[in-house]
Amino acid sequence: MRFLGVDLGWVSGASGLCCLEWQGNQLELLDLQRLEATEDLLNWVDRWLPAGEPGGIAVDAPTLIPNARGMRSPDRLAHKYFGKYHAGCYPANLNSPFAQRTVAFGLSLEARGFDHAPTIVPRQPQRFQIEVFPHPAIVHLFNLERILKYKKGVIAERRSELSRLRQFIHERLPLHKPALDVSQGTISLPAIPQRGADVKAVEDQLDSIICAYVAAHWWYWGVERNQILGDRSEGYIVVPNPI
């Protein structure tokens, strides 16, 4: 099984992409990059998960948006359960400027056989997609009291928080089940750069690793060690339980 993480650019801009593979009872990092055009993103998906091959895709974006206005059910639940960690998510509705792109991306994955999976039979070959949100996932995976604030603020603070995320990926994911030890593969995590635009590029890639890992965690454990905010009809977000 392979697991793809897509930190999707909601309106425009580049998306972080990660491919993990389950083999030898652990996860291996196969690819980590950043692409911009939707066609290029889908070609990348097709390369790593050709038609008929089992695999899971976790997308950091609202790919199911049934409501014309207001806030989706999973958005409200994210604020309810994760607001205390500063991890409430951005509200989505069909009038949001990003809705057309994010929903279309989910539909393109469905056309490729990646059905939405707010329920799952763990550890079985299958082809699925889920929506994820890195902030609460990071809080639970790394047992934090609040989110890592690497998205906003002065560049020095963002670099410091992004460095912490990079360190947690290196040091803690090898201890989890399923285990991911990025130091064992042929691909290294990018260093934390100095300039703001370059920091954003690394942020997207590290977020995509969290997305791909959540896909693998969902496939491995199902509801035993994950929670679902919402459902198929109203939209949903998969979040690992605290480790």
Buried (B, 14 or more C-beta within 10 A) or exposed (E): BBBBBBBBBBEEEBBBBBBBBBEEEBBBBBBBBBBEEBEEBBEBBEEBBEEEEBBBBBBBBBBBBBBEEEBBBBBBBBBEBBEEBEBBBEBBBEEBEBBEBBBEBBEBBEEBBBEBBBEBEBEEEBBBBBBBBBBBBBBBBBEBEEBBBBBEEEEEEBBBBBBBBBEBBBEBBBEBEBEBBBEEBEBEBBEBBEEEEEBBBBBBBBBBBBBBBBBBBBBBBBBEBBBBBBBBEBBBBBBBEEB
